[in-house]
């Protein structure tokens, strides 16, 4: 099987309840969506064609939606890494709808486990980092899964674009 890391970008960021703004803050949400669109477009101009989302509420799903928007004009694919079947069962209705829409529109879905188990999200994050050479994240120093994923990406030598740093303004 061909190694496709050089053309694969993964995403990691906070779930909606950990984001530094409320979901009803349309200005902040639209600014993050625009930054994600810009990050995807920038990565595509550098040869990235595969974009891998972990499909949690908040940043992951916003990133997946960005790929779907940008896919209308760019030759890119949305890949979804689901840590366990029925991941979205406990999502609020709006996030469950977004999850299902992205999953149905995805070019490929990786379901990593039939059931939830302690550590399944960490396994999903390791899978995504191991399959990628670029991480687009939203990380402002808070502990948790995003912090672990960023550390893993650093250790594995991935390039990291952190939207919490406003890095996209450098492009």
C-alpha positions as CSV (number, residue, x, y, z in Angstrom):
1,X,0.0,0.0,0.0
2,X,1.3,3.5,-0.9
3,X,2.3,5.9,1.9
4,X,0.0,8.9,1.5
5,X,1.1,10.9,4.6
6,X,2.6,13.6,2.4
7,X,-0.8,14.4,0.9
8,X,-2.8,13.9,4.1
9,X,-3.7,16.7,6.6
10,X,-5.5,15.9,9.9
11,X,-7.4,18.2,12.2
12,X,-7.5,18.5,16.0
13,X,-9.2,21.0,18.2
14,X,-11.6,21.5,21.0
15,X,-15.1,20.1,21.4
16,X,-17.7,22.8,21.4
17,X,-17.9,23.0,25.2
18,X,-14.2,23.8,25.4
19,X,-14.0,26.4,22.7
20,X,-13.2,29.9,24.0
21,X,-16.5,31.2,22.5
22,X,-20.1,30.2,22.6
23,X,-21.7,28.6,19.5
24,X,-24.2,31.4,19.3
25,X,-21.3,33.9,18.8
26,X,-21.7,34.0,15.1
27,X,-18.8,36.4,14.6
28,X,-16.3,34.1,16.3
29,X,-17.8,31.0,14.6
30,X,-17.6,32.6,11.1
31,X,-14.1,33.8,11.7
32,X,-13.0,30.3,12.6
33,X,-14.8,28.8,9.6
34,X,-13.1,31.4,7.3
35,X,-9.7,30.5,8.9
36,X,-10.4,26.8,8.3
37,X,-11.4,27.5,4.7
38,X,-8.1,29.4,4.2
39,X,-6.1,26.6,5.9
40,X,-7.6,23.9,3.7
41,X,-7.1,26.0,0.6
42,X,-3.5,26.7,1.6
43,X,-2.8,23.0,2.2
44,X,-4.4,22.1,-1.1
45,X,-2.0,24.5,-3.0
46,X,0.8,22.6,-1.3
47,X,-0.4,19.3,-2.6
48,X,-2.6,18.1,0.2
49,X,-5.6,16.3,-1.2
50,X,-6.7,14.2,1.8
51,X,-8.2,15.8,4.9
52,X,-8.8,13.7,8.0
53,X,-11.4,14.7,10.7
54,X,-12.0,13.0,14.0
55,X,-15.7,14.1,13.8
56,X,-16.2,15.4,17.4
57,X,-18.4,18.4,18.0
58,X,-16.8,21.8,17.5
59,X,-13.5,22.1,15.7
60,X,-13.5,18.6,14.1
61,X,-16.9,19.0,12.5
62,X,-16.2,22.6,11.5
63,X,-13.1,21.4,9.8
64,X,-15.0,18.6,8.0
65,X,-17.6,21.1,6.8
66,X,-14.8,23.3,5.6
67,X,-13.4,20.4,3.5
68,X,-16.8,19.8,2.0
69,X,-17.2,23.5,1.1
70,X,-13.7,23.7,-0.4
71,X,-14.2,20.4,-2.2
72,X,-16.7,22.1,-4.5
73,X,-13.8,24.0,-6.1
74,X,-10.7,21.9,-5.2
75,X,-9.7,18.3,-5.9
76,X,-9.7,17.2,-2.3
77,X,-11.2,14.4,-0.2
78,X,-12.8,14.3,3.2
79,X,-11.8,11.3,5.3
80,X,-13.5,10.7,8.7
81,X,-11.9,8.8,11.6
82,X,-14.6,7.5,13.9
83,X,-13.2,6.2,17.2
84,X,-16.2,3.9,17.7
85,X,-19.5,3.1,16.1
86,X,-22.4,5.4,17.3
87,X,-19.9,8.1,18.3
88,X,-22.6,10.8,17.7
89,X,-25.4,9.1,19.7
90,X,-25.1,11.6,22.6
91,X,-24.4,14.7,20.5
92,X,-27.0,17.5,20.7
93,X,-29.4,17.3,17.8
94,X,-27.7,20.0,15.7
95,X,-24.3,18.5,16.0
96,X,-25.7,15.0,15.3
97,X,-27.2,16.4,12.1
98,X,-23.9,18.0,11.1
99,X,-22.0,14.7,11.9
100,X,-24.4,12.6,9.8
101,X,-24.2,15.1,6.8
102,X,-20.4,15.0,6.9
103,X,-20.3,11.3,7.3
104,X,-22.6,10.7,4.3
105,X,-20.6,13.1,2.2
106,X,-17.2,11.7,3.2
107,X,-15.0,10.1,0.6
108,X,-13.8,7.5,3.1
109,X,-14.7,6.6,6.7
110,X,-12.4,4.7,9.1
111,X,-14.4,3.2,12.0
112,X,-11.7,2.2,14.5
113,X,-13.7,0.2,17.0
114,X,-17.2,-1.3,17.2
115,X,-17.6,-0.1,20.8
116,X,-16.5,2.7,23.1
117,X,-13.5,1.8,25.3
118,X,-11.3,3.9,27.5
119,X,-8.6,5.3,25.3
120,X,-10.5,5.0,22.0
121,X,-10.2,8.8,21.3
122,X,-6.5,8.6,21.9
123,X,-6.3,5.7,19.5
124,X,-8.2,7.7,16.9
125,X,-5.8,10.6,17.4
126,X,-2.7,8.3,17.0
127,X,-4.3,6.9,13.8
128,X,-4.8,10.4,12.4
129,X,-1.3,11.7,13.2
130,X,0.3,8.5,11.9
131,X,-1.5,8.9,8.6
132,X,-0.6,12.6,8.1
133,X,2.3,15.0,7.6
134,X,0.3,18.2,8.5
135,X,-1.8,19.0,11.5
136,X,-4.2,22.0,11.4
137,X,-5.4,22.5,15.0
138,X,-7.0,24.9,17.4
139,X,-4.8,24.7,20.5
140,X,-4.5,27.4,23.2
141,X,-2.7,25.4,25.9
142,X,-5.6,23.7,27.6
143,X,-5.0,20.1,28.7
144,X,-6.8,17.2,27.0
145,X,-7.0,15.3,23.8
146,X,-6.0,18.2,21.6
147,X,-2.9,18.8,23.7
148,X,-2.0,15.1,23.5
149,X,-2.5,15.2,19.7
150,X,-0.3,18.3,19.3
151,X,2.5,16.7,21.4
152,X,2.2,13.5,19.3
153,X,2.4,15.5,16.1
154,X,5.4,17.4,17.3
155,X,7.1,14.2,18.3
156,X,6.4,12.6,14.9
157,X,7.6,15.7,13.0
158,X,4.4,16.9,11.5
159,X,4.1,20.5,10.4
160,X,1.6,22.2,12.6
161,X,-0.7,25.1,11.8
162,X,-2.3,26.4,15.0
163,X,-5.4,28.6,14.2
164,X,-5.5,29.7,17.9
165,X,-2.1,31.5,17.2
166,X,-3.5,33.3,14.1
167,X,-0.8,31.6,12.0
168,X,-2.9,31.9,8.9
169,X,-2.3,35.6,8.8
170,X,1.3,34.7,7.8
171,X,0.1,33.3,4.4
